[in-house]
Amino acid sequence: MGKLLIIAEKPSVARDIAVALGGFAKNDRWLESNDAVVSSALGHLVEIYAPEAETTGRDLSSLPVIPAAFALREIPGREDQFRLLSKLLKRPDIDAIVNACDAGREGELIFRLIYEHAGCRKPIKRMWLQSMTADAIRDAFRGMRPGKDFDALAAAARSRSEADWIVGINGSRGITRLRERQTSGPGSMNAGRVQTPTLAIVVDLENRLRNFVAKDYWEVHGTFSVAAGTYIGRWFDPNAKTNGSDDPPERLWDRARAQAIVAKCAGQDPSDVQEESKPSLSHPPKLYDLTSLQREANKRFGLSAKRTLDIAQALYEKHKVTTYPRTNSSALPEDYVPKAIGTMRDFAGTPFEKHATKALDQGWVRPDKRIFNNAKITDHFAIIPTGKKPEGLSAEEAKVYEMVAKRFIAAFYPPAEYRATTRITTVASELFKSTGRVLIHQGWLEVYGASLDDDDKTPALTEFVPGEAVKTDKIELKTLKTKPPVRFTEATLLGAMENAGKLVDEDDLRDAMKECGLGTPATRAAIIEGLLADKDGAGRAKEPYLTREGKQLVPSQKGMDLIAFLNANGVQSLTSPKMTGDWEQKLLKMEQGAYARDAFMAEISTLTRDLIDVVRKQAALVKLPTTNTPCPKCGGALGVGPRVIECQAACGFTLWRTIADRALSMPEVEKLLAERELGPLEGFLSRSKKRFTAGLRMNDEFKIEFSFDNAAVTTDASGNEVTCPKCSQSMRRISGKNGYFWSCSDRESCKTTLDDVDGNPAEPPKTKPCPSCQRPMFLRSGGRGPFWGCSGYRDGDCKTIVEAEEGEVAPPPRGGGKAKPGAKARGKPAGAKTTGARRPAAGSSPKGHFL
């Protein structure tokens, strides 16, 4: 019998699995026992992509880009880890693969992409981890299910990923081209299925706030005396609701009417006082799902949604004191009662022991549909303590853990009981209402030591004895103003995203969004952070869509402009939650095997084509300036856009105004169109960031290509013809600003470049992911020999180095041509101290990272 290969989502989870199952020893970069191998991904290792999107879909005429099938590729910087897993997947002694990635859509997608890209066909089993305690891991291992049971989940995950790509790429490119055409200037606009409607919610509120004009209104307040003291009543209209008004019944818009009520009641004692007291209950709050945890942590401690998620992940994964955090459920399984009792007992010796013991002694931990309900659980149950006593928590981690622990204990306590009193005082036939509330039994509030039900701080009413005389002390007119809407905080925006279905008109879509809203609990924090991001993926500064002002979230002018632009051009499909509601309804059905993936993707394609059609119609309304020279392909007029010159007769001819990072002036454009040749020109930039000189020419297919001196070198130092490793076309040795380099002659579609070493083309340096930050590491030469150095060193934020393995030799210096005489090899001199992580012994990896 062969071995199992268990693939976790992260190295730390892989180590925990190995420790819990026992019998594993480190073997190179994985762990192995007599019957299993454990390794891991590093989150996503493989991504979907469309090769055609790199060469087409850059202008409205070639949009949308809808691949017949997506290709897969390793994510840059993570190729080495994928190669390791691929090697393990193909081992002949491995006969089954265990998916131990996070239990949910995204974890399923991470595993399936790796499995597919490696070409594996071995049977799949699924470990569904709810908690990272050793017992929970062993339970999940014993309860493994066949991978085919999760094929529907995988189909939904893949469909969501591909649909996001199709709508995101085409939507972003389409609205960018439209914006450029309308403004005659370059610019970039991004649109996404979840990010854009989330931004639209914030922008809509901001527009209402900016357009808000305060209005005066009036209230009439009466102060009345009884034997025990005084109380205040507010005049109200008992017929307000029946008259169809949405205003509060105590609000008066007519000052004259308010003054008349004051005059009528002034100096008049009440003719009647009626009082009704009845008990009211405040039930304990539900157990936390991720969104409710994030909202309360933001409200109480000012923690961002992302920070709370990071803390919850650490409590689950690192400290193992709480269960899986990325959940949208606030219930527990119906068979979980014995485990809940065990968790309560585990609070012994902690600050929570007193209240946990009381819950056990009173028999409150028992079946209750409000807590134990299978119908309210999808992938994961609520976030609760595991029973493991916390050690070494940071101050913020301790706060969030306390929230989870207290919420768990309080959930089993009885409701808090109040006596609510409503008093109606009649003066000259006008009615004045007074309300009060008194806490009778603390119930679940006892766990917190103070009332957390603080949204309604209604005080107790001064006691009134039926039949006693009541006097009117004064009747006052209060002049008040309406208040503007309050900007979103992360807590309230999370709530708006969760309840975004209220913005959808159709009942069935609104019902679907009750379960999921905009985004998922696992993705909402990243969506908000994406809108707040002030740097792009390369670390360059950019204007964010949202900014923080204290706790408030404020849209930037860029965010305001994007939503205004989409609405003005009829692209509301990207700003309304309706599309997300439709998707989520169908993806949920797909997870249950009740909706076909092919049907879903066909609908996405139709939606995208419709979106681009709307954009094209808007673009057609904009008249562009034209060139003096007609279209070389059909003789029609050529429109001059900010990025591209294209035929107005739609023959398909296009000419990009910037080629290889060099902008063409209009005189240069006119000459190229008229003579079909231009140059040579200086200032082109190769993919390896080297400047070079070349001419441009238009070929017989009306494509622009580089032209070089016919005497250009196309052979290496030994006289062998050099061909491009990517497309097999001829390569030329070109003199650039920083020395020689080799460039593919097919600059239109290939653009491959290679360094030059003594007249020979050099292969690009090999890389592997940094164990600390996952950026590429390069093989370097130092005083103690070759070593792998992180590329983050030049940014100053990662100085990790790893000893080279036996036989690995650092490549010669890069930069074009020969190295300068006397130049020293890069690296540290012998005896110098290393920086960052210590260099481990040969054959080992940095401490704490075995994968």
C-alpha positions in Angstrom: 0.0 0.0 0.0 1.3 3.4 -1.0 1.5 6.6 1.0 -0.8 9.6 1.3 0.4 13.1 0.3 -1.3 15.6 2.6 -1.2 19.2 1.2 -2.0 22.0 3.6 -2.5 25.7 2.7 0.4 27.0 4.8 3.6 25.6 6.2 2.5 26.2 9.8 -0.7 24.1 9.3 1.4 21.4 7.7 3.6 21.2 10.7 0.6 21.1 13.1 -0.9 18.2 11.1 2.3 16.3 11.2 2.6 16.8 15.0 -1.0 15.8 15.6 -0.8 12.7 13.5 2.6 11.7 14.9 5.5 9.7 13.5 6.8 12.3 11.0 10.4 13.3 10.5 11.9 16.1 8.4 13.0 15.0 4.9 14.6 17.8 2.9 11.7 20.3 2.5 8.7 18.1 3.6 7.8 15.9 6.5 7.4 12.1 6.1 6.3 9.1 8.0 5.9 5.4 7.1 2.5 6.0 5.5 2.2 9.7 4.7 4.0 12.8 3.4 3.0 16.3 4.6 3.8 19.4 2.6 2.0 22.7 1.9 1.3 25.5 -0.5 2.1 29.1 0.4 -1.5 30.3 -0.2 -2.1 30.5 -4.0 0.7 28.9 -6.0 -1.1 28.7 -9.3 -3.4 31.3 -11.0 -5.7 31.4 -14.0 -4.7 33.6 -17.0 -5.6 34.2 -20.6 -2.5 34.4 -22.9 -4.6 36.2 -25.5 -5.2 39.1 -23.0 -1.5 40.0 -23.3 -1.8 40.7 -27.1 -5.4 41.7 -27.6 -8.2 43.5 -25.7 -6.2 46.7 -25.3 -8.7 48.8 -27.3 -12.5 48.8 -27.6 -12.4 47.2 -31.0 -10.9 44.0 -29.6 -12.9 43.8 -26.4 -14.2 41.8 -24.7 -11.5 39.1 -24.1 -13.4 35.9 -23.2 -11.1 32.8 -23.3 -12.6 29.6 -24.5 -10.6 28.0 -21.7 -8.3 29.6 -19.1 -4.6 28.5 -18.9 -2.8 28.0 -15.6 0.6 29.3 -14.6 2.7 29.5 -11.4 2.5 32.8 -9.6 5.8 34.6 -9.9 8.1 34.0 -7.0 6.3 30.8 -6.0 7.5 28.5 -8.8 9.9 26.6 -6.5 7.2 25.6 -4.1 4.9 24.5 -6.9 7.8 22.4 -8.4 8.3 20.7 -5.0 4.6 19.8 -4.7 4.5 18.7 -8.4 7.5 16.4 -7.6 5.7 14.9 -4.6 2.5 14.5 -6.5 4.3 12.4 -9.1 6.2 10.2 -6.7 5.4 6.6 -7.5 4.9 5.6 -3.9 2.2 8.2 -3.4 -1.2 6.7 -4.4 -3.7 9.2 -2.9 -3.7 13.0 -2.3 -5.3 14.6 0.7 -6.6 18.2 0.4 -6.0 19.8 3.8 -6.3 23.4 2.6 -8.7 25.7 4.3 -12.2 24.3 4.4 -14.1 26.6 2.0 -14.3 27.9 -1.6 -10.9 29.5 -1.6 -9.1 26.6 0.0 -10.7 24.2 -2.5 -9.5 26.5 -5.4 -5.9 26.7 -4.1 -5.7 22.9 -4.0 -7.5 22.1 -7.3 -5.4 24.5 -9.3 -2.1 23.0 -8.0 -3.5 19.5 -8.6 -4.6 20.3 -12.2 -1.5 22.3 -13.2 0.7 19.4 -12.0 -1.3 17.0 -14.2 -2.1 14.8 -11.3 -4.8 12.1 -11.7 -4.5 10.3 -8.4 -7.5 9.9 -6.1 -8.3 12.9 -3.8 -9.4 12.8 -0.2 -10.6 15.8 1.8 -9.7 16.8 5.4 -12.2 19.4 6.6 -10.5 21.3 9.4 -12.7 23.3 11.8 -10.1 23.8 14.5 -6.3 23.4 14.8 -6.2 21.6 18.1 -4.5 18.2 17.9 -7.8 16.4 18.6 -9.6 18.3 15.9 -6.9 17.5 13.4 -7.0 13.8 14.2 -10.9 13.9 14.0 -10.7 15.5 10.6 -8.1 12.9 9.4 -10.2 10.0 10.6 -13.3 11.6 9.0 -11.8 12.2 5.5 -14.3 12.2 2.7 -13.8 11.4 -1.0 -12.7 14.4 -3.1 -15.6 14.0 -5.5 -18.0 15.0 -2.6 -16.5 18.5 -3.0 -16.5 18.7 -6.8 -19.5 21.1 -6.7 -17.7 23.3 -4.3 -14.6 23.3 -6.6 -16.8 24.2 -9.6 -18.3 27.2 -7.7 -14.8 28.3 -6.7 -13.4 28.1 -10.2 -16.5 29.8 -11.7 -16.2 32.7 -9.3 -12.5 33.1 -10.0 -13.0 33.0 -13.8 -16.0 35.3 -13.7 -14.2 37.8 -11.6 -11.4 37.8 -14.1 -13.7 38.2 -17.1 -15.7 41.0 -15.7 -12.8 42.7 -13.9 -10.4 42.8 -16.9 -13.0 43.7 -19.5 -14.8 46.2 -17.3 -11.5 47.9 -16.3 -10.1 48.1 -19.8 -13.5 49.1 -21.3 -14.1 52.0 -18.9 -10.5 53.1 -19.1 -10.6 53.4 -22.9 -13.9 55.2 -22.7 -12.6 57.7 -20.1 -9.5 58.3 -22.2 -11.6 58.9 -25.3 -13.9 61.4 -23.5 -11.0 63.3 -21.8 -8.4 63.0 -24.5 -5.9 62.0 -21.9 -4.5 58.7 -20.5 -5.7 57.4 -17.3 -6.5 54.1 -15.5 -9.8 53.1 -14.0 -10.4 49.8 -12.2 -13.8 48.0 -11.8 -14.6 44.9 -9.9 -17.7 42.9 -9.1 -17.5 43.5 -5.3 -15.1 46.5 -4.9 -17.0 48.8 -7.2 -20.5 48.4 -5.7 -18.9 48.7 -2.2 -17.3 52.0 -3.2 -20.7 53.1 -4.7 -22.3 52.6 -1.3 -19.8 54.9 0.3 -20.0 57.5 -2.5 -23.8 57.5 -2.4 -23.7 58.3 1.3 -21.0 61.0 0.7 -23.2 62.6 -2.0 -26.2 62.7 0.4 -24.0 64.2 3.1 -22.5 66.9 0.8 -26.0 67.8 -0.5 -27.5 67.8 2.9 -29.2 71.0 4.0 -30.3 71.1 7.6 -34.0 71.9 8.2 -35.6 73.3 11.3 -38.2 71.4 13.1 -39.9 71.7 16.5 -40.8 69.6 19.5 -43.0 70.4 22.5 -41.7 69.2 25.8 -43.6 69.2 29.1 -42.2 68.9 32.6 -44.6 67.4 35.2 -44.4 67.1 39.0 -45.4 64.1 41.1 -44.8 63.3 44.7 -41.5 61.5 43.9 -40.1 64.2 41.7 -40.5 65.4 38.1 -40.5 63.7 34.7 -40.5 65.0 31.1 -42.9 64.1 28.4 -42.7 64.8 24.6 -45.8 65.8 22.7 -46.7 63.3 20.0 -49.3 62.9 17.2 -51.1 59.5 17.8 -52.3 59.6 14.1 -48.9 60.1 12.5 -48.6 56.6 11.2 -52.1 56.3 9.9 -51.6 59.6 8.0 -48.7 57.9 6.1 -45.9 60.0 7.6 -42.4 58.5 7.9 -41.4 61.3 10.4 -41.2 60.6 14.1 -44.6 61.3 15.7 -43.2 63.9 18.0 -41.7 66.0 15.2 -43.5 69.2 14.0 -42.5 71.0 10.8 -44.9 73.9 11.3 -43.6 76.4 13.9 -47.1 78.0 14.1 -48.7 74.7 15.0 -46.0 74.0 17.6 -46.5 77.4 19.2 -50.3 76.9 19.2 -49.8 73.6 21.2 -47.6 75.4 23.7 -50.1 78.2 24.2 -52.9 75.7 24.5 -51.2 73.6 27.2 -49.3 76.4 29.1 -50.7 76.7 32.7 -52.9 73.7 32.3 -52.5 70.7 34.7 -52.8 67.2 33.3 -56.4 65.9 33.1 -55.3 62.3 32.9 -52.2 60.1 33.3 -52.1 56.5 32.1 -49.2 54.2 32.7 -48.4 50.8 31.3 -45.5 48.6 32.6 -44.6 45.3 31.1 -41.6 43.0 31.2 -39.1 43.1 28.2 -36.3 40.7 27.4 -32.9 41.3 25.9 -31.6 38.0 24.6 -27.9 37.2 24.6 -26.2 38.1 21.3 -25.5 35.3 18.8 -22.1 33.7 18.7 -19.6 35.5 16.5 -19.2 35.0 12.8 -16.3 36.9 11.2 -18.2 40.0 10.2 -19.8 40.5 13.6 -16.4 40.0 15.2 -14.9 42.6 12.9 -17.7 45.1 13.5 -17.5 44.9 17.3 -13.7 45.0 17.4 -13.8 48.1 15.3 -16.5 49.7 17.4 -14.9 48.8 20.7 -11.1 49.0 20.0 -10.8 50.8 16.7 -9.3 47.7 15.0 -9.6 47.6 11.2 -11.4 44.7 9.6 -8.1 43.4 8.2 -6.4 43.6 11.6 -9.2 41.8 13.3 -9.0 39.0 10.7 -5.3 38.7 11.1 -5.7 38.5 14.9 -8.5 35.9 14.5 -6.3 33.9 12.1 -3.4 34.0 14.6 -5.7 32.9 17.5 -6.8 29.9 15.3 -3.6 29.0 13.6 -0.8 30.0 15.8 -2.3 29.9 19.3 -5.0 27.4 18.6 -7.4 28.9 21.2 -10.3 29.7 18.8 -11.9 27.9 15.9 -11.7 28.7 12.2 -12.3 32.4 11.7 -13.5 32.8 8.1 -17.1 31.8 8.7 -20.4 33.4 8.0 -22.2 31.2 10.6 -23.2 32.2 14.1 -24.5 28.7 15.1 -23.0 25.4 16.2 -23.8 21.8 15.0 -26.6 20.1 16.8 -24.3 17.3 18.0 -21.9 19.8 19.5 -23.5 20.0 22.9 -21.1 17.6 24.7 -18.1 19.5 23.2 -19.6 22.9 24.3 -19.9 21.4 27.8 -16.2 20.3 27.6 -15.1 23.8 26.5 -17.0 25.4 29.4 -15.1 23.0 31.8 -11.8 24.0 30.2 -12.3 27.6 31.4 -11.2 26.3 34.9 -8.3 28.3 36.2 -9.0 31.3 33.9 -10.7 34.6 34.5 -13.8 33.2 32.9 -14.2 30.2 35.3 -16.8 31.8 37.5 -19.4 32.4 34.8 -18.6 29.2 32.9 -19.1 27.2 36.1 -22.4 28.9 36.7 -23.6 28.0 33.2 -22.7 24.4 33.8 -24.2 24.2 37.4 -27.5 25.7 36.2 -27.7 23.3 33.3 -27.9 26.1 30.7 -25.6 24.3 28.2 -28.2 22.2 26.5 -29.8 21.8 23.1 -31.2 25.2 21.9 -32.0 26.0 18.2 -30.8 29.5 18.8 -27.3 28.1 19.3 -27.2 24.6 17.9 -28.8 24.6 14.5 -27.5 22.6 11.5 -29.7 24.7 9.1 -27.7 27.8 10.0 -24.3 26.2 9.1 -22.6 26.0 5.7 -18.8 25.4 5.5 -18.0 26.3 9.1 -19.7 26.9 12.4 -19.4 30.0 14.7 -16.1 31.3 16.1 -15.8 29.9 19.6 -12.9 29.0 22.0 -11.3 25.6 21.6 -10.7 25.1 25.3 -7.0 25.5 25.0 -5.7 28.0 27.6 -4.1 31.0 25.9 -0.5 31.8 26.4 1.7 34.5 25.0 -1.0 36.6 23.5 -0.3 40.2 22.5 -2.5 42.9 24.0 -4.7 43.1 20.9 -5.0 39.3 20.6 -6.0 39.1 24.3 -8.8 41.6 23.7 -10.2 39.7 20.7 -9.9 36.4 22.6 -11.8 37.8 25.5 -14.5 39.0 23.2 -14.9 35.4 21.8 -14.7 33.8 25.2 -17.3 36.1 26.8 -19.6 35.8 23.9 -19.5 32.0 24.0 -20.3 31.9 27.7 -23.0 34.6 27.5 -24.8 32.8 24.7 -25.9 30.1 27.1 -27.1 32.5 29.8 -30.8 33.5 30.2 -32.1 36.8 28.7 -31.6 40.0 30.7 -35.0 41.1 32.1 -36.3 44.7 32.2 -39.5 46.4 33.3 -40.4 48.9 30.5 -42.8 51.7 31.3 -44.8 53.9 29.0 -46.6 56.9 30.5 -49.1 59.0 28.5 -49.9 62.4 30.1 -52.9 64.3 28.7 -52.9 68.1 28.9 -55.8 70.1 27.3 -56.5 67.0 25.1 -52.8 67.0 23.8 -50.8 63.8 24.5 -47.2 63.7 26.0 -45.2 60.4 26.1 -42.6 59.4 28.6 -40.7 56.1 28.6 -38.4 54.4 31.1 -36.7 51.1 31.6 -35.4 49.3 34.7 -33.1 46.3 34.8 -34.7 43.5 36.9 -32.4 40.5 36.3 -29.0 40.8 34.7 -29.1 37.4 32.9 -26.3 37.3 30.2 -25.2 40.8 31.1 -23.6 39.3 34.3 -20.9 37.8 32.1 -19.7 41.3 31.1 -20.0 42.9 34.5 -21.9 45.9 32.9 -24.6 46.4 30.4 -23.4 45.9 26.8 -26.9 46.6 25.6 -25.9 50.2 25.5 -27.5 51.3 22.2 -30.7 52.1 24.3 -29.8 53.8 27.5 -33.4 54.6 28.5 -33.4 55.8 32.2 -36.0 54.8 34.8 -39.1 57.0 35.1 -39.8 58.9 38.3 -42.4 56.8 40.1 -46.1 57.7 39.6 -48.8 56.5 42.0 -52.1 56.1 40.2 -54.6 58.7 41.4 -52.1 61.1 42.8 -52.2 64.8 41.6 -49.9 65.7 38.8 -48.9 69.3 38.1 -47.5 71.0 35.0 -44.3 72.8 35.8 -43.7 74.1 32.2 -44.4 73.6 28.6 -41.5 74.4 26.3 -40.9 74.8 22.6 -37.7 73.1 21.4 -36.2 74.4 18.1 -34.1 71.6 16.6 -32.3 70.8 13.3 -32.2 67.7 11.2 -28.8 65.9 11.4 -26.7 65.0 8.3 -26.0 61.3 7.7 -23.0 59.9 9.5 -20.1 58.6 7.4 -19.3 55.0 7.4 -16.8 53.5 9.8 -15.4 50.0 9.0 -17.9 48.6 11.4 -20.9 50.2 9.7 -19.5 49.6 6.2 -19.1 45.9 7.0 -22.7 45.9 8.1 -23.8 47.7 4.9 -21.9 45.1 2.8 -23.4 42.2 4.7 -26.9 43.7 4.2 -26.4 45.0 0.7 -29.4 43.0 -0.5 -31.7 45.8 0.8 -30.4 47.8 -2.2 -31.7 45.1 -4.6 -35.3 45.3 -5.8 -35.9 41.7 -6.9 -37.1 39.6 -4.0 -35.2 36.4 -5.0 -31.9 38.2 -5.3 -32.5 40.1 -2.1 -33.1 36.8 -0.4 -29.9 35.4 -1.8 -27.9 38.3 -0.6 -29.3 37.9 2.9 -27.0 34.9 3.2 -23.9 36.6 1.7 -24.2 40.3 0.9 -21.3 42.0 -0.9 -18.3 39.7 -0.7 -17.9 37.0 1.9 -16.8 37.3 5.5 -13.3 36.1 4.4 -13.0 38.7 1.6 -14.7 41.9 3.0 -11.6 43.0 4.9 -9.4 42.7 1.7 -12.0 44.6 -0.3 -12.0 47.5 2.1 -8.2 47.5 2.3 -8.1 47.5 -1.5 -10.2 50.6 -1.6 -7.9 52.2 1.0 -4.6 51.1 -0.7 -2.3 54.0 -1.5 0.3 51.9 -3.2 0.1 49.5 -6.2 1.4 46.0 -6.4 4.9 47.2 -7.2 4.9 49.5 -4.2 4.4 52.7 -6.2 2.3 55.5 -4.7 -1.2 55.8 -6.1 -4.4 57.7 -5.1 -6.7 55.5 -3.1 -10.4 55.3 -3.6 -11.1 55.7 0.2 -9.2 57.5 3.0 -9.5 57.3 6.7 -10.3 60.3 8.8 -10.2 59.0 12.3 -12.6 56.1 12.3 -14.6 57.4 9.4 -14.1 56.3 5.7 -14.2 59.1 3.2 -14.2 58.6 -0.6 -11.3 60.4 -2.4 -12.0 62.5 -5.5 -10.8 59.5 -7.6 -13.5 57.3 -6.0 -16.2 60.0 -6.4 -15.2 60.4 -10.1 -15.2 56.7 -10.8 -18.8 56.2 -9.6 -20.0 59.4 -11.2 -18.4 58.3 -14.5 -20.0 54.9 -14.4 -23.5 56.2 -13.6 -23.2 59.0 -16.2 -22.3 56.5 -18.9 -25.0 53.9 -18.1 -22.7 51.3 -16.6 -24.8 50.8 -13.4 -24.3 47.1 -13.7 -20.8 47.7 -12.1 -22.1 49.9 -9.3 -25.2 48.0 -8.2 -25.1 45.0 -5.8 -27.6 43.3 -8.2 -24.9 41.5 -10.2 -23.3 40.1 -7.0 -26.7 39.0 -5.7 -27.3 37.2 -9.0 -23.9 35.5 -8.9 -24.1 34.5 -5.3 -27.5 33.0 -5.7 -26.3 30.8 -8.6 -22.9 30.0 -7.0 -24.7 28.8 -3.8 -26.9 26.6 -6.0 -23.8 25.3 -7.8 -22.2 24.3 -4.5 -25.3 22.2 -3.9 -25.1 20.7 -7.3 -28.2 22.5 -8.5 -26.7 24.8 -11.1 -24.5 24.0 -14.0 -21.1 25.6 -14.3 -21.3 25.8 -18.1 -24.6 27.7 -17.8 -23.2 30.1 -15.3 -20.1 30.9 -17.4 -22.2 31.4 -20.5 -24.3 34.0 -18.6 -21.1 35.8 -17.5 -19.9 36.0 -21.1 -23.3 37.5 -22.2 -23.2 40.0 -19.3 -19.6 41.0 -20.3 -20.5 41.5 -24.0 -23.5 43.6 -23.0 -21.3 45.7 -20.7 -18.8 46.4 -23.5 -21.6 47.2 -25.9 -22.8 49.9 -23.6 -19.2 51.3 -23.4 -18.8 51.2 -27.2 -22.0 53.1 -27.7 -20.9 55.8 -25.3 -17.5 55.9 -27.0 -19.1 56.3 -30.4 -20.7 59.6 -29.3 -17.2 61.1 -28.8 -15.7 62.6 -32.0 -11.9 62.2 -32.1 -9.4 64.4 -34.0 -8.0 62.7 -37.1 -4.6 62.4 -38.7 -3.6 64.1 -42.0 -2.7 60.7 -43.5 -5.5 58.3 -44.2 -5.6 54.7 -43.0 -2.9 52.7 -44.8 -5.2 49.6 -44.8 -8.5 51.0 -46.1 -8.0 54.7 -46.8 -10.5 55.7 -44.1 -10.0 58.4 -41.5 -7.8 57.7 -38.5 -9.0 58.9 -35.1 -6.3 60.1 -32.7 -6.9 58.8 -29.2 -4.7 59.4 -26.1 -3.2 55.9 -26.4 -4.0 54.6 -29.8 -4.6 55.8 -33.4 -7.4 53.6 -34.9 -9.4 53.5 -38.1 -12.8 55.1 -37.9 -14.1 52.8 -40.6 -13.5 49.8 -38.2 -11.2 48.0 -40.6 -9.1 46.9 -37.6 -6.0 49.0 -38.1 -4.5 50.4 -34.9 -1.2 52.2 -34.1 -0.1 52.5 -30.5 1.3 56.0 -29.7 3.8 54.5 -27.2 6.0 51.6 -28.3 8.5 50.0 -25.9 8.1 52.9 -23.5 8.9 55.5 -26.1 6.1 58.0 -27.0 5.8 58.9 -30.7 5.2 62.5 -31.6 2.5 63.3 -34.1 5.0 64.3 -36.8 6.6 60.9 -36.3 3.2 59.2 -36.5 2.4 61.0 -39.7 5.7 60.1 -41.3 5.3 56.4 -40.3 1.8 56.3 -41.7 2.8 58.0 -45.0 6.2 56.3 -45.6 5.6 53.1 -43.6 9.1 53.5 -42.2 10.6 55.7 -39.4 13.9 56.1 -37.8 16.2 54.9 -36.4 14.9 56.3 -33.1 16.6 56.4 -29.7 14.9 55.7 -26.3 13.2 52.4 -26.7 13.2 50.3 -23.5 13.6 46.5 -23.5 11.9 44.1 -21.1 15.1 43.8 -19.2 15.0 47.7 -18.7 17.8 48.4 -21.2 17.5 51.4 -23.6 18.2 50.7 -27.3 18.0 52.3 -30.7 15.9 50.9 -33.6 13.8 51.9 -36.6 10.1 51.2 -37.0 8.4 49.8 -40.1 4.9 48.7 -41.1 4.8 45.2 -42.5 2.5 43.7 -45.2 -0.1 42.9 -42.5 -0.1 46.6 -41.3 1.6 45.7 -38.1 4.4 47.8 -36.7 7.7 46.1 -36.1 11.3 47.1 -35.2 13.9 47.4 -37.9 17.6 47.2 -37.2 20.8 47.7 -39.2 21.1 44.8 -41.7 24.6 44.4 -40.4 23.3 43.7 -36.8 25.0 40.7 -35.2 22.7 37.6 -35.1 25.3 35.0 -34.2 27.0 34.3 -30.9 30.8 34.4 -30.2 31.2 30.9 -31.8 29.3 31.9 -35.0 26.1 30.0 -34.2 22.8 31.6 -35.2 21.0 32.8 -32.1 17.2 32.1 -32.0 14.7 33.2 -29.5 14.0 30.6 -26.7 10.3 31.6 -26.7 9.3 31.9 -30.4 12.3 30.6 -32.3 12.7 33.8 -34.4 16.1 35.3 -35.0 17.7 37.3 -32.2 20.0 40.4 -32.6 22.8 41.6 -30.4 22.1 45.3 -29.7 24.1 48.0 -28.1 22.2 49.7 -25.3 22.9 52.4 -22.9 24.3 49.9 -20.3 26.0 47.6 -22.7 25.1 44.9 -25.1 21.9 42.7 -24.9 20.0 40.3 -27.2 16.5 41.1 -28.5 14.0 39.0 -30.4 13.4 40.3 -33.9 9.7 39.8 -33.4 9.1 42.8 -31.3 5.4 43.0 -32.0 4.3 39.8 -30.2 7.4 38.3 -28.5 9.6 41.1 -27.1 12.0 38.6 -25.4 15.4 39.9 -24.4 18.5 38.2 -22.9 21.6 39.6 -21.3 24.9 39.4 -23.1 28.0 37.7 -21.7 31.1 38.0 -23.8 29.1 37.9 -27.1 26.8 35.1 -26.0 23.2 35.3 -24.9 22.7 34.5 -21.2 19.8 32.7 -19.7 17.7 34.7 -17.2 18.8 34.0 -13.6 16.9 31.2 -11.8 14.9 32.2 -8.8 13.2 30.5 -5.9 10.7 32.0 -3.3 12.1 33.6 -0.2 11.0 31.6 2.9 10.4 34.8 4.8 8.5 37.1 2.4 8.0 34.9 -0.8 9.7 37.4 -3.1 12.2 35.9 -5.6 15.6 34.9 -4.3 18.7 35.1 -6.6 21.9 33.0 -6.5 24.7 35.3 -5.5 28.5 35.0 -5.1 30.0 36.0 -1.7 33.2 35.7 0.2 32.1 32.4 1.7 30.8 31.0 -1.5 27.5 31.1 -3.4 24.3 31.9 -1.5 20.6 32.7 -2.2 19.8 36.3 -1.4 16.3 37.8 -1.2 15.4 40.5 -3.8 13.8 42.4 -1.0 17.3 43.4 0.2 17.4 46.4 -2.0 14.1 47.7 -0.5 15.6 47.3 3.0 12.8 45.2 4.4 14.0 41.6 3.9 17.6 40.5 4.3 17.1 36.7 4.3 19.8 34.6 2.9 20.0 30.8 2.4 23.2 28.8 1.8 23.5 27.4 -1.8 23.3 23.7 -2.2 26.3 21.7 -3.4 26.8 22.2 -7.1 25.0 25.5 -7.3 27.1 28.2 -8.9 26.3 31.9 -9.0 25.9 33.3 -12.6 28.4 35.9 -13.9 27.5 39.6 -13.2 24.6 40.9 -15.3 24.3 44.2 -17.0 25.4 43.7 -20.6 28.7 42.9 -22.2 31.8 42.0 -20.2 32.2 42.7 -16.6 34.5 45.7 -15.9 38.1 44.7 -15.2 38.9 44.4 -11.6 35.2 44.3 -10.6 34.7 42.3 -7.4 32.0 39.6 -7.1 28.9 40.8 -5.3 28.6 39.4 -1.8 30.2 39.7 1.6 34.0 39.4 2.1 35.3 36.4 4.1 34.7 36.8 7.8 32.1 39.5 7.4 28.9 39.3 9.5 25.7 38.4 7.8 22.6 40.6 8.1 19.0 39.6 8.6 18.6 35.9 9.1 21.7 34.0 10.0 23.1 31.8 7.3 22.2 28.2 8.1 24.4 25.2 7.6 24.6 23.8 4.2 21.5 21.8 3.2 19.3 23.4 5.8 16.6 26.1 5.7 16.0 29.2 7.9 14.7 28.3 11.3 10.9 27.8 11.5 10.3 27.2 7.8 10.8 23.6 6.8 8.8 23.8 3.5 
